[in-house]
Amino acid sequence: MYGIGILKGLWVTLVHFVETFTEDFRWIGKKRYYSEEGVAARRSKDAKGIFTVQYPEEKLPVPEEFRFIPFLVYEVDEEGNKHDRCTSCGICAKVCPPQCIWIVRTEDPVTKRPVPEPVDFFIDVDICMNCGYCAEYCPFDAIKMDHDYELASYDRHAEHIYNKEKLSKPVEYYASIRPANYTREEAIKAAEEAKKAEAAAAKAAAAAATAQASGGEQAAS
């Protein structure tokens, strides 16, 4: 029983070994390793032979739901001013399992009350476990998970604690790496805004009707 299983495994290995060379002959004259066609062929269920992704010259495309280090989303108005979505509420820091997020909140210099905008925002990327809790629990869609996984450096102490400047990316970047999620979120926001506008219009109409009725009663009296 065990001998047959070993032989089957060796046979599968031998078949893959032989198909490696037959595949190389089939791709003669074509840019197999560095072309989209080659990547698609090796990622499909019909892939044959023993192959290796030629990294870093060749990189397999990551799926939309792939998540790595979080980043902060900001929007740019018509005048070119940046507006952070983050309000420094601290929910992301509270739900972070490894506690790798630190937020420096803004305070009004006169009243000493908190201002809904962070002075700075830090994430230790060596501690971050890429769970995505911060993005999931953020009530303002201000923090999202990035696709950039090439973070190696020679000095992790100086380079791997990301501040607000390094973490901040425009909303257009988020739309480019997660188009389906961005479209769904914008549709939800549009529906909520329409619902609020409808409620406001109904409230205004009711107020106008009440005022008109009150005016009619006063005129009758």
C-alpha positions, -999 to +999 in steps of 0.1 A: +000+000+000+027+025+010+049+014-018+023+021-044+017+056-030+054+064-032+055+052-068+026+073-077+042+104-062+075+097-080+055+093-113+038+127-108+072+142-102+087+126-133+058+138-155+062+173-143+099+171-149+094+159-185+067+185-192+090+212-181+112+206-212+082+201-236+067+234-224+101+252-230+100+239-266+064+251-270+074+286-259+104+289-281+104+324-297+079+337-272+084+358-241+071+333-217+085+344-184+080+382-187+048+384-207+012+385-195+004+355-216+031+335-199+019+345-164-017+337-173-006+303-186+013+294-155-014+305-132-041+286-150-053+250-142-037+239-175-002+248-163+023+221-170+059+214-159+080+228-131+082+266-132+093+294-110+081+330-110+111+351-122+109+376-093+116+405-092+115+409-130+082+391-130+055+395-104+022+377-102-008+400-100-023+401-065-061+397-060-082+427-050-088+414-015-051+409-009-041+429+022-008+441+035+002+473+054-026+497+061-026+532+047-046+564+053-069+578+027-072+615+020-092+635-005-083+666-024-108+694-029-112+717-060-086+741-046-060+714-042-062+711-004-058+677+013-085+666+037-078+635+058-107+611+063-092+602+097-107+619+127-082+604+152-111+587+170-087+559+180-109+529+172-082+514+149-056+516+177-080+499+201-090+470+179-054+464+167-044+429+181-006+436+182-011+472+192+011+487+165-008+519+159-001+552+177-021+584+170-012+619+180-045+638+183-049+675+174-061+699+202-075+733+198-049+757+213-076+778+230-102+754+242-079+724+245-106+703+230-098+676+205-100+685+168-111+657+144-078+654+126-045+637+136-013+655+141+005+623+133-002+587+128+023+559+133+023+522+124+052+498+131+051+477+100+073+450+116+047+444+143+016+447+120+001+413+113-019+425+083-052+413+098-072+443+085-091+449+117-082+486+116-098+490+081-128+469+090-137+488+121-129+524+109-163+542+108-150+568+083-134+546+057-102+564+065-078+534+067-075+507+040-052+478+034-025+482+008-012+459-019+025+470-016+044+441-001+080+451-010+090+468+022+124+453+029+151+478+039+186+478+054+176+497+085+142+485+099+145+507+130+146+539+109+125+528+080+098+505+093+079+529+116+056+547+091+043+582+100+013+600+087+032+614+057+043+579+046+010+563+052-012+589+035-024+581-001-051+597-022-086+581-026-078+576-063-050+552-053-075+532-033-099+532-062-071+518-085-061+489-063-097+480-050-121+491-077-149+468-067-147+477-031-145+514-039-175+513-063-196+494-036-187+519-009-194+549-031-228+534-040-236+529-003-226+565+005-247+578-024-277+559-012-272+572+024-269+608+011-300+604-010-319+590+020-308+620+041-318+644+014-352+627+011-357+629+048-347+665+049-371+673+021-399+655+038-392+674+070-391+707+052-424+699+035-440+690+068-428+722+084-441+742+054-474+724+057-476+731+094-467+768+089-494+771+062-520+755+084-511+778+113-513+808+090-547+797+077-560+793+113-548+827+123-564+842+092-597+825+100-596+838+136 
